[in-house]
Amino acid sequence: MELAKPFAMSQPAISRHLQVLERAGLISRGRDAQKRPCRIEAQPLAEASGWLEGYRQFWEQSFERLDTLLEEMQTPKRKGRKR
């Protein structure tokens, strides 16, 4: 099988992975004589990407706040001297 060549996986393992992707609606498979061409289904991937984007933004903001806090903790506070 052409798909298995670039990977260190057997053809049956590739077939199992493709079945999982097909059941999830992420790919579709057709028939062309002895071949079963696969197509990526863009809509479900776009939906997943959009859903993940919200979490990416949340974590990015959280890490930025953490970076700010850590910088504040590492910077020695100077006490002003009154004259």
C-alpha positions as CSV (number, residue, x, y, z in Angstrom):
1,M,0.0,0.0,0.0
2,E,1.4,3.4,-1.0
3,L,0.4,5.1,2.3
4,A,2.4,2.7,4.4
5,K,5.7,3.2,2.5
6,P,6.8,6.5,4.2
7,F,5.9,5.2,7.7
8,A,7.3,2.6,10.0
9,M,3.9,0.9,10.1
10,S,2.4,-2.2,8.5
11,Q,-0.4,-1.9,5.9
12,P,-3.0,-3.4,8.4
13,A,-2.0,-0.7,11.0
14,I,-2.5,2.0,8.4
15,S,-5.9,0.5,7.4
16,R,-7.0,0.6,11.1
17,H,-5.9,4.3,11.4
18,L,-7.8,5.1,8.2
19,Q,-10.9,3.4,9.5
20,V,-10.8,5.5,12.7
21,L,-10.4,8.7,10.6
22,E,-13.3,7.7,8.4
23,R,-15.6,6.9,11.3
24,A,-14.8,10.3,12.7
25,G,-15.7,11.9,9.4
26,L,-12.3,13.3,8.9
27,I,-11.7,11.5,5.6
28,S,-13.8,9.8,3.0
29,R,-12.8,6.8,0.9
30,G,-13.9,5.9,-2.6
31,R,-13.3,3.1,-5.0
32,D,-11.2,3.0,-8.1
33,A,-10.7,-0.5,-9.3
34,Q,-8.3,-2.1,-6.7
35,K,-7.6,1.3,-5.0
36,R,-9.4,3.0,-2.2
37,P,-8.5,6.7,-2.6
38,C,-8.9,8.8,0.5
39,R,-9.9,12.5,0.7
40,I,-9.5,14.8,3.6
41,E,-12.8,16.3,4.7
42,A,-12.1,19.9,5.4
43,Q,-15.3,20.9,7.2
44,P,-14.9,18.7,10.3
45,L,-11.3,19.7,10.6
46,A,-12.2,23.4,10.3
47,E,-14.8,22.9,13.1
48,A,-12.2,21.2,15.3
49,S,-9.7,23.9,14.6
50,G,-12.2,26.6,15.5
51,W,-13.0,24.8,18.8
52,L,-9.4,24.4,19.7
53,E,-8.6,28.1,18.9
54,G,-10.6,29.2,21.9
55,Y,-8.5,27.0,24.2
56,R,-5.3,28.2,22.5
57,Q,-6.2,31.8,23.2
58,F,-7.2,31.0,26.8
59,W,-3.9,29.2,27.5
60,E,-1.8,31.8,25.7
61,Q,-3.3,34.6,27.9
62,S,-2.8,32.4,31.0
63,F,0.9,31.8,30.2
64,E,1.4,35.6,29.5
65,R,0.0,36.4,33.0
66,L,2.2,33.7,34.5
67,D,5.2,35.1,32.7
68,T,4.4,38.6,34.1
69,L,4.0,37.2,37.6
70,L,7.2,35.3,37.5
71,E,9.1,38.4,36.3
72,E,7.6,40.4,39.1
73,M,8.7,37.8,41.6
74,Q,12.2,37.7,40.3
75,T,12.7,41.4,40.2
76,P,14.0,42.7,43.6
77,K,11.7,45.3,45.0
78,R,13.5,48.5,45.9
79,K,12.5,50.3,49.0
80,G,12.5,54.0,48.7
81,R,14.6,55.8,51.3
82,K,13.1,58.9,52.9
83,R,15.4,61.8,53.6
